[in-house]
Amino acid sequence: MMTYFGLIGYPLTHSFSEGYFTEKFAREGISDQFRYETYPLAQLSELPALIASKPGLLGLNVTIPYKEAVIAYLDELSPAAAEIGAVNTILFKEGKSIGYNTDVIGFENSLATFLRANGGPSANALILGTGGAAKAIAWVLGKNKVNFHYVSRNPSAGQISYEDVNEELCAGIDLIVNTTPLGMAPNIETCPDIPYHCLGKGHRLYDLVYNPAETLFLKHGRLQGAANLNGLAMLHGQAEAAWSIWRNKEDISKKDEGIR
């Protein structure tokens, strides 16, 4: 019987994961055993019916806007996923659904490489956005003792607004991570509303968006002299971590708890 993996979210106009795993299965000669599909769910309440309709379903990736809400549909969480409050990978095993967060693995590894090549560790950062992806980024920054502020259009307690991001604030930070979908194809003319003229060579910009390769957010930063990185390396890292979970190549439940 064919074993299935897939991606849930909405809308799914473009899927990195589908292309990545389809190519991986072909390259490794296992396309006759495994298949990766996209499952756009307009409502997350459709998830149980999807699972019931796919008896060979072994794992799912989860993307916008369900990384937080999907937790209510799962039987168990890895320690890191429980602490973060967001899930991007699901394993179906022995009749149970188990949620993991491999975003933290992909982000932490790619961030470390990026920072080493561009000035060293970060001390103070801004996280643009407050969704499930932002929670994973905050978890990694906190683990690495990086001070940070969440920036939101509708800030809650402990968060700041985009209007609060001014020249004085920018002078005290060295890393900005965009976790919003602004700038993602096909809406490539959009970007977070921050004062790019205040940025310079001491800043590093990391965009979780990978399509296009250079978003307007990254372009504005580059033109001011800031180093920049898109989300492709993070996506590769989280995908391989998900594959390890699905194929039981390593005990990720202990790994993601232990990387703190």
C-alpha positions as a Markdown table, in Angstrom:
| # | Residue | x | y | z |
|---|---|---|---|---|
| 1 | Met | 0.0 | 0.0 | 0.0 |
| 2 | Met | 1.2 | 3.5 | -0.9 |
| 3 | Thr | 2.3 | 5.6 | 2.1 |
| 4 | Tyr | 1.2 | 9.2 | 2.0 |
| 5 | Phe | 2.5 | 12.4 | 3.4 |
| 6 | Gly | 1.1 | 15.9 | 2.8 |
| 7 | Leu | 0.6 | 19.5 | 3.7 |
| 8 | Ile | -2.4 | 21.1 | 5.2 |
| 9 | Gly | -3.1 | 24.9 | 5.2 |
| 10 | Tyr | -5.2 | 27.4 | 3.3 |
| 11 | Pro | -4.8 | 28.6 | 0.7 |
| 12 | Leu | -2.1 | 26.4 | -0.8 |
| 13 | Thr | -1.3 | 28.3 | -4.0 |
| 14 | His | 2.3 | 27.1 | -3.9 |
| 15 | Ser | 3.9 | 24.3 | -1.9 |
| 16 | Phe | 7.6 | 24.0 | -1.2 |
| 17 | Ser | 7.1 | 20.8 | 0.6 |
| 18 | Glu | 5.3 | 19.0 | -2.3 |
| 19 | Gly | 8.1 | 19.7 | -4.7 |
| 20 | Tyr | 10.8 | 19.0 | -2.2 |
| 21 | Phe | 9.5 | 15.6 | -1.1 |
| 22 | Thr | 8.5 | 14.6 | -4.6 |
| 23 | Glu | 12.0 | 15.3 | -5.9 |
| 24 | Lys | 13.5 | 13.5 | -2.8 |
| 25 | Phe | 11.4 | 10.4 | -3.4 |
| 26 | Ala | 12.4 | 10.3 | -7.1 |
| 27 | Arg | 16.1 | 10.9 | -6.3 |
| 28 | Glu | 16.1 | 8.1 | -3.7 |
| 29 | Gly | 14.2 | 5.7 | -5.9 |
| 30 | Ile | 11.3 | 5.4 | -3.4 |
| 31 | Ser | 8.5 | 7.0 | -5.5 |
| 32 | Asp | 6.7 | 3.6 | -5.7 |
| 33 | Gln | 6.4 | 3.6 | -1.9 |
| 34 | Phe | 5.8 | 7.2 | -0.8 |
| 35 | Arg | 3.8 | 10.1 | -2.1 |
| 36 | Tyr | 3.5 | 13.7 | -0.9 |
| 37 | Glu | 0.3 | 15.6 | -1.6 |
| 38 | Thr | -1.2 | 19.0 | -0.8 |
| 39 | Tyr | -4.5 | 19.2 | 1.1 |
| 40 | Pro | -6.0 | 22.7 | 1.2 |
| 41 | Leu | -8.5 | 22.8 | 4.0 |
| 42 | Ala | -10.8 | 25.8 | 4.0 |
| 43 | Gln | -11.8 | 24.9 | 7.5 |
| 44 | Leu | -9.6 | 22.9 | 9.9 |
| 45 | Ser | -12.7 | 21.0 | 10.9 |
| 46 | Glu | -12.2 | 19.1 | 7.7 |
| 47 | Leu | -9.0 | 17.5 | 9.1 |
| 48 | Pro | -10.6 | 14.4 | 10.7 |
| 49 | Ala | -12.4 | 13.5 | 7.4 |
| 50 | Leu | -9.1 | 13.9 | 5.5 |
| 51 | Ile | -7.4 | 11.5 | 7.9 |
| 52 | Ala | -10.2 | 9.0 | 7.7 |
| 53 | Ser | -10.1 | 9.1 | 3.9 |
| 54 | Lys | -6.4 | 8.3 | 3.7 |
| 55 | Pro | -5.6 | 5.0 | 5.4 |
| 56 | Gly | -2.0 | 5.1 | 4.2 |
| 57 | Leu | -1.4 | 8.6 | 5.7 |
| 58 | Leu | 1.7 | 8.6 | 7.9 |
| 59 | Gly | 2.5 | 12.3 | 8.3 |
| 60 | Leu | 1.5 | 15.9 | 7.6 |
| 61 | Asn | 3.1 | 19.2 | 7.5 |
| 62 | Val | 1.1 | 22.2 | 8.8 |
| 63 | Thr | 1.3 | 25.7 | 7.5 |
| 64 | Ile | -0.6 | 29.0 | 7.7 |
| 65 | Pro | -3.1 | 29.5 | 9.3 |
| 66 | Tyr | -3.3 | 26.3 | 11.3 |
| 67 | Lys | 0.0 | 25.8 | 13.2 |
| 68 | Glu | -1.7 | 26.8 | 16.5 |
| 69 | Ala | -5.3 | 25.7 | 16.0 |
| 70 | Val | -4.3 | 22.2 | 14.9 |
| 71 | Ile | -3.2 | 21.3 | 18.4 |
| 72 | Ala | -6.8 | 20.8 | 19.5 |
| 73 | Tyr | -7.0 | 17.9 | 17.0 |
| 74 | Leu | -3.9 | 16.0 | 18.2 |
| 75 | Asp | -3.5 | 13.3 | 20.8 |
| 76 | Glu | 0.0 | 14.2 | 21.9 |
| 77 | Leu | 2.7 | 16.9 | 21.6 |
| 78 | Ser | 6.4 | 16.8 | 21.7 |
| 79 | Pro | 7.9 | 18.8 | 24.6 |
| 80 | Ala | 9.1 | 21.6 | 22.4 |
| 81 | Ala | 5.8 | 21.8 | 20.5 |
| 82 | Ala | 3.9 | 22.0 | 23.8 |
| 83 | Glu | 6.1 | 24.7 | 25.1 |
| 84 | Ile | 6.0 | 26.7 | 21.8 |
| 85 | Gly | 2.2 | 26.3 | 21.3 |
| 86 | Ala | 2.6 | 25.6 | 17.6 |
| 87 | Val | 2.9 | 22.5 | 15.4 |
| 88 | Asn | 4.2 | 22.2 | 11.9 |
| 89 | Thr | 4.7 | 18.4 | 11.7 |
| 90 | Ile | 2.3 | 15.6 | 12.6 |
| 91 | Leu | 3.1 | 11.9 | 12.9 |
| 92 | Phe | 0.4 | 9.2 | 12.8 |
| 93 | Lys | 1.6 | 6.3 | 14.9 |
| 94 | Glu | -0.2 | 3.4 | 16.5 |
| 95 | Gly | -3.6 | 5.1 | 16.2 |
| 96 | Lys | -2.4 | 8.4 | 17.7 |
| 97 | Ser | -1.6 | 11.8 | 16.2 |
| 98 | Ile | 1.5 | 13.4 | 17.6 |
| 99 | Gly | 2.5 | 17.0 | 17.0 |
| 100 | Tyr | 6.0 | 18.3 | 16.6 |
| 101 | Asn | 7.7 | 21.6 | 15.8 |
| 102 | Thr | 10.6 | 21.2 | 13.3 |
| 103 | Asp | 10.6 | 24.9 | 12.4 |
| 104 | Val | 12.8 | 25.4 | 15.4 |
| 105 | Ile | 15.4 | 23.0 | 14.1 |
| 106 | Gly | 15.4 | 24.6 | 10.6 |
| 107 | Phe | 15.5 | 28.1 | 11.9 |
| 108 | Glu | 18.1 | 27.6 | 14.6 |
| 109 | Asn | 20.6 | 25.9 | 12.4 |
| 110 | Ser | 20.2 | 28.3 | 9.5 |
| 111 | Leu | 20.3 | 31.4 | 11.8 |
| 112 | Ala | 23.5 | 30.2 | 13.4 |
| 113 | Thr | 25.2 | 29.9 | 10.0 |
| 114 | Phe | 23.9 | 33.3 | 8.9 |
| 115 | Leu | 25.0 | 35.1 | 12.0 |
| 116 | Arg | 28.4 | 33.6 | 12.1 |
| 117 | Ala | 29.0 | 34.8 | 8.5 |
| 118 | Asn | 27.6 | 38.3 | 9.3 |
| 119 | Gly | 29.0 | 39.7 | 12.5 |
| 120 | Gly | 28.4 | 37.0 | 15.1 |
| 121 | Pro | 25.6 | 36.3 | 17.7 |
| 122 | Ser | 22.6 | 38.6 | 18.0 |
| 123 | Ala | 21.8 | 40.5 | 21.2 |
| 124 | Asn | 18.6 | 42.3 | 20.4 |
| 125 | Ala | 16.0 | 41.4 | 17.8 |
| 126 | Leu | 12.5 | 42.2 | 16.4 |
| 127 | Ile | 10.1 | 39.5 | 15.4 |
| 128 | Leu | 7.6 | 40.8 | 12.8 |
| 129 | Gly | 4.3 | 38.9 | 13.3 |
| 130 | Thr | 2.8 | 37.0 | 16.1 |
| 131 | Gly | 1.5 | 33.8 | 14.6 |
| 132 | Gly | 2.6 | 30.1 | 14.9 |
| 133 | Ala | 5.8 | 30.7 | 13.0 |
| 134 | Ala | 6.7 | 33.7 | 15.2 |
| 135 | Lys | 6.3 | 31.5 | 18.3 |
| 136 | Ala | 8.9 | 29.1 | 17.0 |
| 137 | Ile | 11.3 | 31.9 | 16.2 |
| 138 | Ala | 10.8 | 33.4 | 19.7 |
| 139 | Trp | 11.5 | 30.0 | 21.2 |
| 140 | Val | 14.8 | 29.8 | 19.4 |
| 141 | Leu | 15.8 | 33.4 | 20.2 |
| 142 | Gly | 14.9 | 32.9 | 23.9 |
| 143 | Lys | 17.0 | 29.7 | 24.0 |
| 144 | Asn | 19.9 | 31.6 | 22.7 |
| 145 | Lys | 19.5 | 34.5 | 25.1 |
| 146 | Val | 18.6 | 37.0 | 22.5 |
| 147 | Asn | 16.3 | 39.8 | 23.7 |
| 148 | Phe | 13.4 | 40.4 | 21.4 |
| 149 | His | 10.2 | 42.3 | 20.8 |
| 150 | Tyr | 7.1 | 41.0 | 18.9 |
| 151 | Val | 5.9 | 43.6 | 16.4 |
| 152 | Ser | 2.2 | 43.4 | 15.6 |
| 153 | Arg | -0.5 | 45.4 | 13.8 |
| 154 | Asn | -2.7 | 44.8 | 16.8 |
| 155 | Pro | -0.2 | 44.5 | 19.7 |
| 156 | Ser | -1.2 | 42.6 | 22.9 |
| 157 | Ala | 0.4 | 43.1 | 26.2 |
| 158 | Gly | 4.2 | 42.8 | 25.9 |
| 159 | Gln | 4.2 | 43.5 | 22.2 |
| 160 | Ile | 4.8 | 46.6 | 20.2 |
| 161 | Ser | 3.2 | 48.2 | 17.2 |
| 162 | Tyr | 4.8 | 48.9 | 13.8 |
| 163 | Glu | 4.5 | 52.6 | 14.8 |
| 164 | Asp | 6.8 | 51.9 | 17.7 |
| 165 | Val | 9.6 | 50.8 | 15.3 |
| 166 | Asn | 11.6 | 54.1 | 15.0 |
| 167 | Glu | 15.2 | 55.2 | 14.5 |
| 168 | Glu | 16.0 | 54.9 | 18.2 |
| 169 | Leu | 14.6 | 51.4 | 18.4 |
| 170 | Cys | 16.4 | 50.3 | 15.3 |
| 171 | Ala | 19.7 | 51.6 | 16.6 |
| 172 | Gly | 19.5 | 49.2 | 19.5 |
| 173 | Ile | 18.7 | 46.0 | 17.5 |
| 174 | Asp | 20.9 | 43.9 | 15.2 |
| 175 | Leu | 18.4 | 41.3 | 13.9 |
| 176 | Ile | 14.9 | 41.5 | 12.3 |
| 177 | Val | 13.0 | 38.4 | 11.5 |
| 178 | Asn | 9.9 | 38.6 | 9.3 |
| 179 | Thr | 7.4 | 35.8 | 10.0 |
| 180 | Thr | 4.5 | 37.4 | 8.2 |
| 181 | Pro | 3.5 | 36.4 | 4.6 |
| 182 | Leu | 4.1 | 39.9 | 3.3 |
| 183 | Gly | 6.1 | 39.9 | 0.1 |
| 184 | Met | 5.3 | 36.3 | -0.7 |
| 185 | Ala | 4.5 | 35.5 | -4.3 |
| 186 | Pro | 2.3 | 36.5 | -6.0 |
| 187 | Asn | 2.0 | 39.6 | -3.7 |
| 188 | Ile | 5.7 | 40.5 | -4.2 |
| 189 | Glu | 5.1 | 44.3 | -4.0 |
| 190 | Thr | 4.2 | 44.1 | -0.3 |
| 191 | Cys | 6.5 | 44.3 | 2.8 |
| 192 | Pro | 6.4 | 45.0 | 6.5 |
| 193 | Asp | 5.9 | 48.6 | 7.3 |
| 194 | Ile | 9.1 | 49.5 | 9.1 |
| 195 | Pro | 11.5 | 52.5 | 8.6 |
| 196 | Tyr | 14.1 | 50.9 | 6.3 |
| 197 | His | 16.0 | 54.1 | 6.1 |
| 198 | Cys | 17.1 | 53.5 | 9.7 |
| 199 | Leu | 18.8 | 50.3 | 8.8 |
| 200 | Gly | 22.5 | 49.9 | 8.1 |
| 201 | Lys | 25.5 | 47.5 | 8.0 |
| 202 | Gly | 25.0 | 46.5 | 11.6 |
| 203 | His | 21.6 | 44.9 | 10.9 |
| 204 | Arg | 20.8 | 41.4 | 9.7 |
| 205 | Leu | 17.4 | 40.7 | 8.1 |
| 206 | Tyr | 15.9 | 37.1 | 8.0 |
| 207 | Asp | 12.7 | 36.5 | 6.0 |
| 208 | Leu | 10.8 | 33.3 | 6.5 |
| 209 | Val | 9.4 | 33.8 | 3.0 |
| 210 | Tyr | 11.5 | 32.1 | 0.3 |
| 211 | Asn | 9.5 | 32.9 | -2.9 |
| 212 | Pro | 10.7 | 35.2 | -4.3 |
| 213 | Ala | 14.3 | 34.6 | -3.3 |
| 214 | Glu | 14.6 | 38.3 | -2.5 |
| 215 | Thr | 11.5 | 39.8 | -1.0 |
| 216 | Leu | 10.9 | 43.6 | -0.9 |
| 217 | Phe | 11.7 | 43.4 | 2.8 |
| 218 | Leu | 15.1 | 41.9 | 2.1 |
| 219 | Lys | 15.8 | 44.2 | -0.9 |
| 220 | His | 15.1 | 47.3 | 1.2 |
| 221 | Gly | 17.5 | 46.1 | 3.8 |
| 222 | Arg | 20.2 | 45.2 | 1.3 |
| 223 | Leu | 20.1 | 48.6 | -0.2 |
| 224 | Gln | 20.8 | 50.1 | 3.3 |
| 225 | Gly | 23.8 | 47.7 | 3.7 |
| 226 | Ala | 22.1 | 45.1 | 5.9 |
| 227 | Ala | 22.9 | 41.4 | 5.5 |
| 228 | Asn | 20.0 | 39.3 | 4.5 |
| 229 | Leu | 18.7 | 35.7 | 4.3 |
| 230 | Asn | 15.5 | 34.2 | 3.0 |
| 231 | Gly | 13.7 | 31.1 | 4.4 |
| 232 | Leu | 14.9 | 28.4 | 2.0 |
| 233 | Ala | 17.6 | 27.0 | 4.3 |
| 234 | Met | 15.1 | 26.9 | 7.2 |
| 235 | Leu | 12.6 | 25.1 | 5.0 |
| 236 | His | 15.2 | 22.5 | 4.0 |
| 237 | Gly | 16.1 | 21.9 | 7.6 |
| 238 | Gln | 12.6 | 21.6 | 8.9 |
| 239 | Ala | 11.6 | 19.2 | 6.0 |
| 240 | Glu | 14.5 | 16.9 | 6.8 |
| 241 | Ala | 13.7 | 16.9 | 10.5 |
| 242 | Ala | 10.1 | 16.0 | 9.6 |
| 243 | Trp | 11.3 | 13.2 | 7.4 |
| 244 | Ser | 13.4 | 11.9 | 10.4 |
| 245 | Ile | 10.3 | 11.9 | 12.5 |
| 246 | Trp | 8.1 | 10.1 | 9.9 |
| 247 | Arg | 10.8 | 7.5 | 9.2 |
| 248 | Asn | 11.8 | 7.0 | 12.9 |
| 249 | Lys | 15.4 | 7.7 | 11.9 |
| 250 | Glu | 16.0 | 9.4 | 15.2 |
| 251 | Asp | 14.1 | 10.3 | 18.4 |
| 252 | Ile | 13.2 | 13.9 | 17.5 |
| 253 | Ser | 10.9 | 14.1 | 20.6 |
| 254 | Lys | 14.1 | 14.1 | 22.7 |
| 255 | Lys | 16.1 | 16.1 | 20.3 |
| 256 | Asp | 13.8 | 19.1 | 20.1 |
| 257 | Glu | 13.4 | 19.1 | 23.9 |
| 258 | Gly | 17.2 | 19.0 | 24.3 |
| 259 | Ile | 18.2 | 21.8 | 22.0 |
| 260 | Arg | 17.1 | 24.4 | 24.5 |
